């Protein structure tokens, strides 16, 4: 196969810069392998240690990753360049994005007039009414809300929490399978990922214990609607995980409760790790799944030190979240019709998820999806299943983006999948999976 990229340089910095240029120019694509260290060293006439240092810098910056026997490869979402998700072909049913059904999102009403700001909002970054609402929102599920802060979305908040707490090279325990953007973010921050296996009840206690013994200084997890598996904490699993965490008081525990209002049927009890005697903790909530993906606003509750560090970093960077945006969020949250629409969405999402799980079970296909907007289906060969379903009119997400050490699977977003469509999709997936299994001899 022809090589279309050029790596050159005589120092580690020059070599890493050359690789970065090729990735940014898309001559090196996600998943492409870089030359083995010794081979590239010979080609460039430098020591193997120089190339190893260049690759190490690229890993710390989230541009490449190590894949065992596959060597060093370009990361799925390298922290350079302008790649965007592939465009869904016309006529193909999109079940890959993880997005809510637009039919259940309200029409937003930003303020018609907003006067000039005399100076800045750094002294009072949060609207008092929205801060009060956020406090009640957390308290509804037993999360202490003595300290509240705002951010520009969940990942913005998690990024700020991790960079305020950790240093390059520190380890973060992450769910595996887990949220693909978080799996991209952690190495982009120069941090190491320690994968923690997930079942239907969330992180597995023994796997978390292993990660903590391995030096994890922070844990990022989801209490419900976990992406991609739909895992949801139970009371027993919460107790078990807290038992694992309490002997490590210096570890920061961050919960990403990104779809708190639509992950389950209305009134379903939440089981959160937030507080419960932990020394360092934070929970992040957003409104993008139930009010609209364009509302880049998140609320954070946490212990005094954690929220103060987040606010301190916010103060010296963006300063505050736009008050126009905050007012728009507040208007939506106060609207009775919007509240009814959100409750309808939660019921519809639960029904649609259950319909697909039931249809898959009838076709002998095991799948996971205890809560949230997605279903996770283990398969033999992700590429074969994704391609086979595409030929039948379905666009689903390959699981490689969501996993570190777990086996292959596909993620299907059920938020917009009508129950009447579930049977046909299940039949198609069963047929495609059978074809791919036959390819491997059974």
C-alpha positions as CSV (number, residue, x, y, z in Angstrom):
1,X,0.0,0.0,0.0
2,X,1.4,3.4,-1.0
3,X,2.4,5.8,1.8
4,X,1.0,9.2,1.4
5,X,2.5,11.0,4.3
6,X,6.0,12.2,5.2
7,X,7.6,12.1,8.7
8,X,10.9,14.0,9.0
9,X,13.1,15.7,11.6
10,X,16.2,15.2,13.6
11,X,14.8,15.9,17.1
12,X,11.8,14.6,19.1
13,X,10.1,18.0,18.7
14,X,10.6,18.1,14.9
15,X,9.4,14.5,14.5
16,X,6.3,15.0,16.6
17,X,5.6,18.3,14.7
18,X,5.9,16.5,11.4
19,X,3.4,13.8,12.5
20,X,1.0,16.5,13.8
21,X,1.1,18.3,10.4
22,X,0.3,15.1,8.5
23,X,-2.6,14.3,10.9
24,X,-4.0,17.9,10.6
25,X,-3.7,17.7,6.8
26,X,-5.6,14.4,6.9
27,X,-2.8,12.5,5.2
28,X,-2.7,10.4,8.3
29,X,-6.2,9.3,9.2
30,X,-7.6,7.9,12.5
31,X,-6.5,4.4,13.0
32,X,-3.5,4.7,10.6
33,X,-0.3,3.1,12.0
34,X,2.9,5.0,12.5
35,X,6.2,3.3,11.7
36,X,7.7,1.2,14.5
37,X,10.1,3.2,16.6
38,X,13.3,1.4,15.4
39,X,12.4,1.5,11.8
40,X,11.6,5.2,11.8
41,X,14.8,5.9,13.8
42,X,16.8,4.1,11.1
43,X,15.1,6.0,8.3
44,X,15.7,9.4,9.9
45,X,19.2,8.6,11.2
46,X,18.4,9.3,14.8
47,X,18.4,7.3,18.0
48,X,15.4,5.1,18.9
49,X,15.0,7.1,22.1
50,X,14.4,10.3,20.0
51,X,11.6,8.7,18.1
52,X,10.2,7.2,21.3
53,X,10.2,10.6,22.9
54,X,8.3,12.1,19.9
55,X,5.7,9.4,20.1
56,X,5.3,9.9,23.8
57,X,4.7,13.6,23.3
58,X,2.1,12.8,20.6
59,X,0.3,10.4,23.0
60,X,0.3,13.0,25.8
61,X,-1.3,15.5,23.4
62,X,-4.0,13.1,22.3
63,X,-2.9,12.8,18.7
64,X,-1.8,9.1,18.8
65,X,-2.5,6.1,21.0
66,X,-0.9,2.8,21.6
67,X,-2.8,-0.3,20.5
68,X,-0.8,-3.3,21.7
69,X,0.5,-5.4,18.8
70,X,-0.9,-2.8,16.4
71,X,1.7,-0.4,17.7
72,X,1.2,3.4,17.7
73,X,-1.8,4.6,15.7
74,X,-3.5,7.9,15.1
75,X,-6.3,8.5,17.7
76,X,-9.9,8.1,16.7
77,X,-10.4,11.9,17.3
78,X,-6.9,13.4,17.3
79,X,-6.7,16.7,19.2
80,X,-5.6,18.5,16.0
81,X,-7.3,19.3,12.7
82,X,-11.0,19.9,11.9
83,X,-12.5,16.4,11.4
84,X,-16.2,16.1,11.8
85,X,-18.5,13.1,12.0
86,X,-19.2,11.6,8.6
87,X,-22.3,12.8,6.8
88,X,-25.2,10.3,6.9
89,X,-26.0,9.2,3.3
90,X,-29.4,10.4,2.0
91,X,-32.1,7.8,2.5
92,X,-30.4,6.0,5.4
93,X,-32.0,5.9,8.8
94,X,-29.7,7.7,11.3
95,X,-29.4,5.8,14.6
96,X,-25.8,6.6,15.3
97,X,-25.6,10.1,16.8
98,X,-26.9,9.6,20.4
99,X,-29.1,12.7,19.9
100,X,-32.7,13.2,21.3
101,X,-35.7,13.2,19.1
102,X,-36.3,16.8,17.8
103,X,-40.0,16.2,18.2
104,X,-39.6,16.3,22.0
105,X,-37.4,19.4,22.1
106,X,-39.1,22.7,22.8
107,X,-39.0,25.9,20.8
108,X,-36.6,28.2,22.6
109,X,-37.4,31.8,23.4
110,X,-34.3,33.9,23.9
111,X,-34.9,37.4,25.3
112,X,-36.0,39.9,22.6
113,X,-33.9,42.7,24.1
114,X,-30.8,42.6,26.2
115,X,-29.2,45.8,27.3
116,X,-25.4,46.5,27.1
117,X,-23.3,45.0,29.9
118,X,-21.5,47.7,31.9
119,X,-18.1,45.9,32.3
120,X,-18.3,42.2,32.9
121,X,-20.2,39.5,34.8
122,X,-17.1,38.1,36.6
123,X,-18.3,39.4,39.9
124,X,-21.7,37.6,39.5
125,X,-21.3,34.9,36.9
126,X,-24.6,33.1,37.5
127,X,-28.1,34.4,37.3
128,X,-29.5,34.1,40.8
129,X,-32.8,32.6,39.6
130,X,-31.0,29.9,37.5
131,X,-28.6,29.1,40.4
132,X,-31.6,28.6,42.6
133,X,-33.3,26.4,40.1
134,X,-30.1,24.3,39.6
135,X,-29.9,23.8,43.4
136,X,-33.4,22.4,43.4
137,X,-32.6,20.2,40.4
138,X,-29.7,18.6,42.2
139,X,-31.5,18.3,45.5
140,X,-34.4,16.5,43.8
141,X,-32.1,13.5,43.5
142,X,-30.4,13.8,46.9
143,X,-27.3,15.7,45.6
144,X,-26.1,18.4,48.0
145,X,-26.3,21.8,46.3
146,X,-24.5,24.1,48.8
147,X,-22.0,25.0,46.1
148,X,-23.2,25.6,42.5
149,X,-21.3,26.6,39.4
150,X,-22.0,26.8,35.6
151,X,-20.0,25.8,32.6
152,X,-20.3,25.6,28.8
153,X,-21.5,22.0,28.6
154,X,-20.5,18.7,30.4
155,X,-17.2,18.1,28.7
156,X,-16.1,21.7,29.2
157,X,-16.8,21.2,32.9
158,X,-15.1,17.8,33.2
159,X,-12.1,19.2,31.3
160,X,-11.8,22.1,33.7
161,X,-12.2,19.8,36.8
162,X,-9.5,17.4,35.6
163,X,-7.0,20.1,34.6
164,X,-7.5,21.9,37.9
165,X,-6.9,18.7,39.8
166,X,-4.4,16.6,37.9
167,X,-1.1,17.0,36.1
168,X,0.1,15.5,32.8
169,X,0.7,11.8,33.2
170,X,-1.8,11.3,36.0
171,X,-4.3,8.5,35.6
172,X,-8.1,8.8,35.3
173,X,-10.4,5.8,35.8
174,X,-13.0,5.8,33.0
175,X,-15.9,3.6,32.1
176,X,-15.2,0.9,29.5
177,X,-17.3,1.0,27.3
178,X,-17.6,4.7,27.8
179,X,-18.5,8.1,26.3
180,X,-16.3,8.4,23.2
181,X,-15.8,12.2,23.6
182,X,-14.5,11.6,27.2
183,X,-12.2,8.9,25.9
184,X,-10.8,11.4,23.4
185,X,-10.6,14.2,26.0
186,X,-8.6,12.4,28.6
187,X,-5.5,11.7,26.5
188,X,-5.8,15.1,24.8
189,X,-5.3,16.6,28.3
190,X,-2.1,14.6,28.7
191,X,-3.7,12.2,31.2
192,X,-3.6,8.4,31.2
193,X,-6.8,6.3,31.0
194,X,-7.4,3.3,33.3
195,X,-10.5,1.5,31.9
196,X,-13.1,0.2,34.3
197,X,-15.5,-2.5,33.1
198,X,-19.2,-1.6,33.1
199,X,-22.2,-3.8,33.4
200,X,-25.9,-2.9,33.5
201,X,-25.5,-1.4,37.0
202,X,-22.5,0.8,36.3
203,X,-18.8,0.4,37.1
204,X,-17.9,-3.0,38.4
205,X,-16.5,-2.6,41.9
206,X,-13.5,-5.0,41.5
207,X,-12.5,-3.2,38.2
208,X,-12.7,0.1,40.0
209,X,-10.6,-1.2,42.9
210,X,-8.0,-2.3,40.4
211,X,-7.9,1.1,38.8
212,X,-7.5,2.9,42.1
213,X,-4.7,0.5,43.1
214,X,-3.2,1.4,39.7
215,X,-2.9,5.0,40.7
216,X,-6.1,6.6,39.5
217,X,-6.4,10.2,40.9
218,X,-9.8,10.8,39.4
219,X,-12.9,8.7,38.5
220,X,-15.4,9.8,35.8
221,X,-18.7,7.9,35.6
222,X,-22.4,8.2,34.9
223,X,-25.1,7.4,37.4
224,X,-27.7,6.6,34.6
225,X,-28.3,6.7,30.9
226,X,-24.6,5.8,30.5
227,X,-23.3,6.1,27.0
228,X,-23.0,3.8,25.2
229,X,-24.5,0.9,27.3
230,X,-27.4,2.6,29.1
231,X,-26.1,1.4,32.5
232,X,-27.9,2.8,35.6
233,X,-26.6,2.6,39.2
234,X,-28.7,0.6,41.6
235,X,-28.8,1.1,45.3
236,X,-26.7,-2.0,45.9
237,X,-24.1,-1.0,43.3
238,X,-23.9,2.5,44.7
239,X,-23.2,1.1,48.1
240,X,-20.5,-1.3,46.7
241,X,-18.8,1.5,44.8
242,X,-18.8,3.9,47.7
243,X,-17.2,1.1,49.8
244,X,-14.4,0.9,47.2
245,X,-14.0,4.7,47.0
246,X,-14.0,5.7,50.6
247,X,-10.5,4.3,51.4
248,X,-9.2,6.7,48.7
249,X,-10.3,10.1,50.1
250,X,-8.0,12.2,47.8
251,X,-9.5,10.8,44.6
252,X,-11.9,13.2,42.7
253,X,-15.1,11.5,41.7
254,X,-16.9,13.2,38.8
255,X,-20.4,12.1,37.9
256,X,-21.7,13.1,34.4
257,X,-25.5,13.0,34.8
258,X,-26.0,14.4,31.3
259,X,-29.5,13.2,30.7
260,X,-30.9,13.3,34.2
261,X,-34.5,14.3,33.1
262,X,-35.0,11.7,30.2
263,X,-32.8,8.7,31.1
264,X,-35.7,6.9,32.8
265,X,-39.5,7.0,33.3
266,X,-40.5,10.1,35.3
267,X,-40.3,9.4,39.0
268,X,-37.6,6.7,38.7
269,X,-35.3,7.0,41.8
270,X,-31.8,8.1,41.1
271,X,-28.8,6.5,42.9
272,X,-25.9,8.9,42.7
273,X,-22.4,8.7,44.2
274,X,-22.3,12.5,44.7
275,X,-21.4,13.4,48.3
276,X,-22.3,10.3,50.4
277,X,-19.3,11.1,52.6
278,X,-16.8,11.5,49.8
279,X,-14.1,14.1,50.4
280,X,-13.8,15.2,46.7
281,X,-16.7,14.9,44.4
282,X,-18.7,16.7,41.7
283,X,-21.8,16.1,39.6
284,X,-22.4,17.7,36.3
285,X,-25.8,18.1,34.6
286,X,-26.7,19.5,31.2
287,X,-30.0,20.3,29.4
288,X,-28.9,19.4,25.9
289,X,-30.8,16.0,25.9
290,X,-34.1,17.5,26.9
291,X,-34.0,21.2,26.0
292,X,-31.8,21.2,22.9
293,X,-28.3,20.4,21.8
294,X,-27.5,24.1,21.1
295,X,-27.8,25.1,24.7
296,X,-24.2,24.8,25.8
297,X,-24.9,25.1,29.5
298,X,-24.1,22.9,32.4
299,X,-24.5,23.1,36.1
300,X,-22.0,21.6,38.6
301,X,-22.5,20.8,42.3
302,X,-19.6,19.5,44.4
303,X,-17.6,19.9,47.5
304,X,-16.3,23.3,48.4
305,X,-12.7,22.8,47.1
306,X,-13.7,21.2,43.8
307,X,-16.2,23.8,42.9
308,X,-13.9,26.6,44.0
309,X,-11.1,25.3,41.8
310,X,-13.5,25.0,38.8
311,X,-14.7,28.5,39.4
312,X,-11.2,29.8,39.7
313,X,-10.2,28.3,36.3
314,X,-13.4,29.6,34.8
315,X,-12.6,33.1,36.1
316,X,-9.3,33.3,34.3
317,X,-10.5,31.8,31.0
318,X,-14.0,32.5,29.7
319,X,-15.1,34.2,32.9
320,X,-18.8,33.2,32.8
321,X,-21.4,31.6,30.7
322,X,-23.4,34.1,28.6
323,X,-26.2,35.6,30.6
324,X,-28.3,35.7,27.4
325,X,-27.9,31.9,27.2
326,X,-28.6,31.5,30.9
327,X,-31.8,33.5,30.5
328,X,-32.9,31.3,27.6
329,X,-32.3,28.2,29.7
330,X,-34.2,29.7,32.6
331,X,-37.2,30.5,30.4
332,X,-37.4,27.0,29.1
333,X,-37.1,25.5,32.6
334,X,-39.9,27.6,33.9
335,X,-42.3,26.8,31.1
336,X,-45.1,24.4,32.0
337,X,-45.6,23.2,28.5
338,X,-41.9,22.4,28.2
339,X,-42.0,20.4,31.4
340,X,-44.9,18.3,30.1
341,X,-42.9,17.8,26.8
342,X,-39.9,16.6,28.7
343,X,-42.0,14.1,30.7
344,X,-43.5,12.8,27.4
345,X,-40.0,12.5,26.0
346,X,-38.9,10.4,29.0
347,X,-41.8,8.0,28.6
348,X,-41.3,7.8,24.8
349,X,-37.6,7.1,25.1
350,X,-38.2,4.3,27.7
351,X,-40.8,2.7,25.4
352,X,-38.6,2.9,22.3
353,X,-35.6,1.5,24.1
354,X,-37.7,-1.4,25.5
355,X,-39.3,-2.1,22.1
356,X,-35.9,-2.7,20.5
357,X,-34.6,-4.7,23.3
358,X,-37.7,-7.0,23.2
359,X,-37.5,-7.3,19.4
360,X,-33.8,-8.2,19.6
361,X,-34.4,-10.8,22.3
362,X,-37.1,-12.4,20.1
363,X,-34.4,-12.8,17.4
364,X,-31.9,-14.3,19.8
365,X,-29.7,-11.2,20.0
366,X,-28.5,-10.1,23.4
367,X,-28.2,-6.4,24.1
368,X,-27.9,-3.9,26.9
369,X,-29.9,-0.7,27.6
370,X,-31.1,-0.3,31.2
371,X,-31.7,3.4,30.7
372,X,-31.0,6.4,28.4
373,X,-31.1,6.9,24.7
374,X,-29.0,4.0,23.4
375,X,-28.8,0.2,23.1
376,X,-25.4,-1.6,23.1
377,X,-25.2,-4.8,21.0
378,X,-22.2,-7.1,21.2
379,X,-21.2,-8.4,17.7
380,X,-18.4,-10.5,16.1
381,X,-17.3,-7.9,13.7
382,X,-18.2,-4.2,14.0
383,X,-17.3,-3.3,10.4
384,X,-19.3,-6.2,9.0
385,X,-22.4,-5.3,11.0
386,X,-22.2,-1.6,10.4
387,X,-21.8,-2.2,6.7
388,X,-24.5,-4.8,6.5
389,X,-27.0,-2.6,8.3
390,X,-26.1,0.3,6.1
391,X,-26.9,-1.8,3.0
392,X,-30.3,-2.4,4.6
393,X,-31.0,1.3,5.3
394,X,-29.7,1.7,8.9
395,X,-26.8,3.8,10.1
396,X,-25.5,2.7,13.5
397,X,-22.2,3.5,15.3
398,X,-19.3,1.1,15.5
399,X,-18.3,0.4,19.1
400,X,-14.6,1.0,18.6
401,X,-14.9,4.7,19.5
402,X,-16.5,3.8,22.8
403,X,-14.3,1.0,24.2
404,X,-10.7,0.5,25.4
405,X,-10.4,-3.1,26.4
406,X,-13.9,-4.6,26.0
407,X,-15.1,-6.6,23.0
408,X,-16.6,-5.4,19.8
409,X,-20.2,-4.1,19.7
410,X,-22.4,-1.5,18.0
411,X,-24.3,1.4,19.5
412,X,-27.9,2.1,18.3
413,X,-29.6,5.3,19.3
414,X,-33.2,4.5,20.1
415,X,-34.4,8.0,20.9
416,X,-36.0,8.4,17.4
417,X,-36.7,4.8,16.6
418,X,-40.4,4.2,16.6
419,X,-41.6,0.9,18.1
420,X,-43.1,-0.1,14.7
421,X,-39.5,0.0,13.3
422,X,-37.9,-2.0,16.0
423,X,-39.0,-5.4,14.6
424,X,-37.5,-4.8,11.1
425,X,-34.2,-3.4,12.6
426,X,-33.9,-6.4,14.9
427,X,-34.5,-8.9,12.1
428,X,-31.9,-7.1,9.9
429,X,-29.4,-7.0,12.7
430,X,-29.9,-10.7,13.5
431,X,-29.4,-11.6,9.8
432,X,-26.3,-9.4,9.5
433,X,-24.8,-10.7,12.7
434,X,-25.3,-14.2,11.6
435,X,-23.6,-13.5,8.3
436,X,-20.6,-12.0,10.1
437,X,-20.4,-14.9,12.5
438,X,-20.4,-17.4,9.7
439,X,-17.4,-15.6,8.2
440,X,-15.5,-16.5,11.4
441,X,-16.6,-20.1,11.2
442,X,-19.5,-20.0,13.6
